[in-house]
Structure formats: structure tokens, C-alpha cells
């Protein structure tokens, strides 16, 4: 039964990864990008953490990250999320901080199941379907591609 479950998860990872890897970049309107940026800024203002930007600090596992969050601190990696859809790189920084905090709030790890739990938490707060789709691409599909490839894929937003 455990082997069948692992095969199912591996199949889900591959299916979602292929949607990301083989998908064409989405066309996102300036209005949707502005709405995403406004929403992210609101999310940022609610984070009860001291965020610190880093080019080199990485969390090896959720336990390390959760321990820092418990102390009111969070390292945010410079290369973890692409900011190319945003007019200013600060929004990619905010996105990652919000996403990591969602992992903490949901007690979820960095597996596909954990990424889906973090996505669901963010999607419930998202002000529009377009933002939910961006979040799905950035959180679920991109993470599945990373898990499938064993390294970060080229960043893009896809709407499969």
C-alpha cells in the first residue's frame, strides 16, 4: 500500500511538473499585476515577523524555518522566487515571506502535499481568481517542477 501511495504521489508530481514545464507563459494584465502587488503589500503589513533578506541563507527543512518564525524572525532567500512579473523586486521578497508563513500556519512541509496546503491557505485570502491562478502556478506547479527536476526550474507563470 505504501509503494502504491508513493507511485501516486510521484505521478501527481510529474503531471503537475509537466503542466509547468511544458506550459506557455501566461499573459497577465497590468491591472492583475497591480492587484497582486496591492494584495501582497497588505499581506506584508500583517506579517508578525522581522524579515531579513539573504543571498545565502536557506532553510534545510521546515523545522528550522518554524523555529525562526517562533522567534519572530524569517530569512528570505534572494533566489527562491522570481520577481519578473512584478514591477519591483520587493514583491517577490514579500511573496516568499508570505508563502513561508503560510507553511508555518498550516504546519506543512516542502513536499507537494505541503505546498498544496500552503497554496490553499493563500488562495482563501486572494482577492480574485486571477491571483489564485498566479499563486497556483508559483506555489503548486513550480514546486512540483522543482521536485520533479531536482532543481529550480526556469521561472514563469503558467495558467494550464
Secondary structure as UniProt FT lines:
FT   HELIX           2..22
FT   HELIX           30..46
FT   STRAND          50..54
FT   HELIX           62..70
FT   TURN            71..72
FT   STRAND          73..77
FT   TURN            78..79
FT   TURN            84..85
FT   HELIX           90..106
FT   HELIX           112..125
FT   HELIX           129..135
FT   HELIX           136..141
FT   HELIX           142..149
//
